[in-house]
Amino acid sequence: MIPTQAPFPTTRFRRLRSSAALRALSRQNTLLVDDLIWPVFVRDGEGVREPVASMPGVDRLSIDVLVDEAAKAHALGIPAICIFPYTDPSLKTELCEEAWNPENLSNRAIRAIKAAVPEIAVMTDIALDPYNAYGHDGIVRDGIIVNDETVEALVKMAIAQAEAGADILGPSDMMDGRIGAMRGALEAGGHTNIAILSYAAKYASAYYGPFRDAVGASGALKGDKKTYQMDPGNSDEALRLIQRDLNEGADMVMVKPGLAYLDICHRVKDTFGVPTYAYQVSGEYAMIEAAAANGWIDGEKVMMESLLAFKRAGCDGILTYFAPRVAETLQNQ
């Protein structure tokens, strides 16, 4: 409810906008470097920095280069990075066995980063699409993404990542029951301090296209993901999914994509009051970069404004490919 206010001219809203100092003192939401998680793409090789064509300014990095970038991110104050692998197509199978290989690309990257920059938190992705011959987040049987068999695979993947030294596990698969299964396995295995940031409200969105290019899943994907990712027309369902994942042991929850789903972010934070995150996904990033490259917008200002929108909606943090640039901008303010 908006409180009763004195009429004009006793109340003049422009008073608190009249100088930078007054605007700063009365600002309700502020973007901080502490709010940032930086998603990064890792690939095999040495000394590799391979541009992603559909994401200007984003590269696939070999592990040695990624370690250097993680050190720079830590120096900028970025608290966490999130690893996504570009898997050799020869390793992609119907059963996705590479997903829980202790020596797979992601697990080697985790160990290398934690050895060189132990202070930065390493988040991982738990889904089978980087390892799946069909490009899906789950195991495919006769054209159907099977739930329970997929959950068994995801648990093995989670344990392998925990043993590699991950700080935060990010299940992005949207299978039913996977949070409870992972939490139970982590507890039984002595991994009691591993946090789970669940992609609890992940929509079947058209904004993911450039990401699938970045991880090499675009060509492999057969069909769509509408039988397990959420219908963009639904909002109440998101709250039910959040409640379920919290009950099963998630420590934090995520809404994905971001800007088109700020209403969901607000409802989640307002309803549950738990650590709530959003992912400013590849399509959002690419649109801003494309418009900026064409001179249609001020890219730096729109970058900052877009991230502030997440804070205003109630998010505690944002996964964004802009993270290093945002951190540098905040340092220079």
C-alpha positions in Angstrom: 0.0 0.0 0.0 1.3 3.4 -0.9 1.2 5.7 2.1 -0.7 9.0 2.1 1.4 11.9 0.9 1.1 15.6 1.2 -0.1 17.3 -2.0 2.1 19.4 -4.3 4.0 21.6 -3.6 4.6 20.3 -0.1 5.6 17.0 -1.7 8.1 17.5 -4.6 9.5 14.1 -5.8 12.2 15.9 -7.8 13.9 17.1 -4.6 15.6 13.7 -4.1 16.6 13.6 -7.8 18.2 17.0 -7.8 21.9 15.9 -7.3 24.0 12.8 -7.6 24.5 12.8 -3.8 20.8 12.9 -3.1 20.1 10.3 -5.7 22.7 8.0 -4.1 21.3 8.5 -0.7 17.7 7.7 -1.7 18.5 4.8 -4.1 16.5 1.7 -3.1 18.6 -0.9 -5.1 22.3 -1.0 -5.9 24.2 -3.4 -8.1 27.4 -4.8 -6.5 30.2 -7.0 -7.7 29.1 -9.4 -5.0 25.9 -10.0 -7.0 27.8 -11.6 -9.9 28.3 -15.1 -11.1 30.3 -15.4 -14.3 29.3 -18.2 -16.7 32.4 -19.5 -18.7 32.9 -22.0 -21.5 35.8 -24.5 -21.3 37.2 -26.7 -24.1 40.1 -29.0 -24.5 43.5 -27.8 -25.7 46.2 -25.5 -24.5 46.4 -21.7 -25.0 43.0 -21.7 -26.7 40.7 -18.7 -26.8 38.0 -19.5 -29.4 35.3 -16.9 -30.1 31.6 -17.9 -29.9 30.2 -16.3 -33.1 26.7 -15.7 -31.7 28.0 -14.2 -28.4 30.4 -11.3 -29.3 33.1 -11.0 -26.6 32.6 -14.5 -25.2 35.2 -17.2 -25.9 35.6 -20.9 -25.3 38.7 -21.2 -23.2 41.2 -24.0 -22.6 41.7 -24.9 -19.0 45.0 -23.0 -18.7 43.5 -19.9 -20.1 40.4 -20.3 -17.9 42.6 -20.5 -14.8 44.2 -17.2 -15.7 40.7 -15.7 -16.3 39.5 -17.0 -12.9 42.4 -15.3 -11.2 41.5 -12.0 -12.9 37.8 -12.5 -12.0 38.8 -13.0 -8.3 41.0 -9.9 -8.4 37.9 -7.9 -9.7 36.0 -9.2 -6.7 33.7 -11.6 -8.6 32.7 -14.2 -6.0 31.9 -17.2 -8.3 32.2 -18.6 -11.8 30.1 -21.3 -13.4 31.7 -23.8 -15.8 30.0 -25.1 -19.0 31.9 -27.6 -21.1 32.3 -27.8 -24.9 32.6 -31.5 -25.2 34.3 -33.3 -28.1 31.4 -34.8 -30.2 33.2 -38.2 -30.2 32.5 -38.4 -26.4 28.7 -37.8 -26.8 26.7 -41.0 -26.4 23.1 -42.2 -25.8 23.9 -43.0 -22.1 26.0 -39.9 -21.5 28.8 -41.8 -19.6 31.2 -38.9 -20.0 29.1 -36.8 -17.7 30.4 -38.6 -14.6 33.9 -39.3 -15.8 36.2 -38.0 -13.0 38.6 -36.8 -15.8 36.1 -35.1 -18.0 36.6 -31.6 -19.1 34.5 -29.9 -16.4 36.1 -31.9 -13.5 39.6 -31.2 -14.7 38.7 -27.5 -14.9 37.3 -27.5 -11.4 40.4 -29.0 -10.0 42.7 -26.6 -11.9 40.8 -23.5 -10.8 40.5 -24.6 -7.1 44.2 -25.4 -7.1 45.2 -22.0 -8.5 42.4 -19.7 -7.1 40.9 -21.5 -4.1 39.1 -18.3 -2.9 36.8 -18.1 -5.9 33.7 -20.3 -5.7 33.3 -22.7 -8.6 29.7 -23.5 -9.7 29.0 -26.3 -12.1 26.2 -27.3 -14.5 24.4 -30.6 -13.9 22.5 -31.7 -17.1 23.3 -34.3 -19.7 23.0 -32.1 -22.8 26.8 -31.5 -23.2 27.3 -35.3 -23.3 24.1 -36.5 -25.0 24.1 -37.8 -28.6 20.6 -36.3 -29.0 21.4 -32.9 -27.3 18.9 -33.4 -24.5 19.3 -32.8 -20.8 18.1 -36.3 -20.1 18.5 -39.8 -21.4 16.4 -40.5 -24.5 14.5 -43.8 -24.9 12.4 -44.2 -28.1 12.1 -40.5 -28.5 11.1 -39.9 -24.8 13.3 -38.2 -22.2 13.1 -40.6 -19.3 13.0 -39.1 -15.9 14.2 -41.7 -13.3 17.1 -43.2 -15.3 18.2 -39.6 -16.0 18.1 -38.8 -12.2 20.4 -41.8 -11.5 22.9 -40.4 -14.1 22.7 -36.9 -12.7 23.4 -38.1 -9.2 26.6 -39.8 -10.4 27.5 -36.5 -12.2 26.9 -34.5 -9.0 29.1 -36.8 -6.9 31.9 -36.6 -9.5 31.8 -32.8 -9.5 31.7 -32.7 -5.7 34.8 -34.9 -5.5 36.5 -32.6 -8.0 36.1 -29.7 -5.6 33.0 -27.9 -6.8 31.5 -25.4 -4.3 28.0 -25.0 -5.9 26.2 -27.6 -7.9 23.7 -26.2 -10.5 21.1 -28.8 -11.6 19.7 -27.4 -14.8 18.0 -30.5 -16.2 14.4 -30.0 -14.8 13.9 -33.7 -14.1 11.4 -34.5 -11.2 13.0 -35.6 -7.9 16.6 -34.8 -8.8 17.3 -32.4 -6.0 16.3 -34.9 -3.3 18.3 -37.6 -4.9 21.4 -35.5 -5.2 21.2 -34.1 -1.7 20.8 -37.6 -0.3 23.8 -38.9 -2.2 25.9 -35.8 -1.2 25.1 -36.3 2.5 25.8 -40.1 2.3 29.1 -39.3 0.7 30.2 -36.8 3.3 29.8 -33.8 1.0 27.8 -31.9 3.6 28.9 -28.4 2.7 28.3 -28.5 -1.1 25.6 -26.0 -1.9 22.9 -26.7 -4.5 21.7 -23.7 -6.6 18.7 -25.3 -8.4 17.5 -24.2 -11.8 14.1 -24.6 -10.2 12.0 -22.5 -12.7 13.7 -23.0 -16.0 11.5 -22.2 -19.0 11.4 -23.7 -22.5 12.7 -20.5 -24.0 13.9 -19.3 -27.4 16.5 -17.2 -25.6 19.0 -20.1 -25.3 20.1 -20.4 -28.9 23.6 -18.8 -28.6 24.4 -20.9 -25.5 23.7 -24.1 -27.4 26.1 -22.9 -30.0 28.7 -22.2 -27.3 28.5 -25.8 -25.8 28.1 -27.4 -29.2 24.6 -28.7 -28.6 22.7 -26.9 -31.3 23.5 -29.5 -34.1 22.9 -32.5 -31.8 19.5 -31.4 -30.5 16.6 -33.6 -31.8 13.2 -32.0 -31.2 12.6 -29.6 -28.3 12.7 -29.5 -24.5 9.1 -28.7 -23.8 8.4 -32.0 -22.0 10.7 -31.1 -19.1 11.3 -27.3 -19.2 8.5 -25.0 -18.2 5.8 -23.5 -20.4 6.4 -19.8 -20.7 2.7 -19.2 -20.1 2.9 -20.5 -16.5 3.8 -18.7 -13.3 2.0 -20.5 -10.5 3.8 -23.7 -11.5 7.1 -21.9 -10.9 6.2 -21.4 -7.2 5.3 -25.1 -6.9 8.6 -26.1 -8.4 10.5 -23.8 -6.1 8.7 -25.2 -3.1 9.5 -28.7 -4.1 13.2 -28.1 -4.7 13.5 -26.3 -1.3 11.8 -29.2 0.4 14.2 -31.6 -1.3 17.3 -29.8 -0.1 18.1 -26.9 -2.5 20.0 -24.1 -0.8 19.3 -21.5 -3.5 17.0 -21.3 -6.4 17.2 -19.8 -9.9 14.8 -18.4 -12.5 15.9 -18.8 -16.1 15.8 -16.8 -18.4 16.0 -13.5 -16.8 14.6 -10.2 -18.2 11.5 -11.8 -19.7 10.7 -13.5 -16.3 11.2 -10.7 -13.8 7.7 -11.2 -12.6 8.7 -14.8 -11.6 11.8 -13.5 -9.8 9.7 -11.1 -7.8 7.1 -13.7 -6.9 9.7 -16.3 -5.8 11.5 -13.8 -3.6 8.3 -12.4 -2.2 6.8 -15.8 -1.5 9.8 -17.7 -0.1 12.4 -15.2 1.0 15.2 -17.6 0.0 18.4 -16.7 -1.9 17.0 -16.1 -5.4 19.1 -15.9 -8.6 18.4 -15.2 -12.2 20.4 -16.1 -15.3 20.8 -13.4 -17.9 21.0 -15.9 -20.7 22.9 -16.0 -23.9 20.0 -14.6 -26.0 19.7 -11.6 -23.7 23.4 -10.9 -23.8 23.5 -11.3 -27.6 20.7 -8.9 -28.2 22.3 -6.2 -26.1 25.7 -6.7 -27.8 24.1 -6.7 -31.3 22.1 -3.5 -30.7 25.2 -1.8 -29.2 27.4 -2.9 -32.2 24.9 -1.3 -34.5 24.9 2.0 -32.5 21.2 1.6 -31.6 21.8 1.7 -27.8 24.6 2.7 -25.4 25.7 -0.9 -24.6 27.5 -0.1 -21.3 24.5 1.8 -19.9 22.0 -0.9 -21.0 24.2 -3.6 -19.6 24.1 -1.9 -16.1 20.4 -1.1 -16.3 19.5 -4.6 -17.3 21.3 -6.0 -14.3 19.8 -3.5 -11.9 16.4 -4.7 -13.0 17.2 -8.1 -11.5 18.0 -6.5 -8.1 14.8 -4.4 -8.3 12.8 -7.6 -8.9 14.3 -9.1 -5.7 17.2 -11.2 -7.0 20.2 -11.8 -4.7 22.5 -12.4 -7.6 22.7 -12.8 -11.4 24.6 -15.1 -13.7 25.8 -12.9 -16.5 28.3 -13.0 -19.3 28.9 -9.3 -18.6 30.4 -10.0 -15.1 34.0 -9.0 -15.8 32.9 -5.8 -17.6 30.4 -5.0 -14.9 33.0 -5.5 -12.2 35.5 -3.2 -13.9 32.7 -0.6 -14.4 31.8 -0.7 -10.7 35.5 -0.4 -9.7 35.8 2.8 -11.8 32.7 4.5 -10.5 
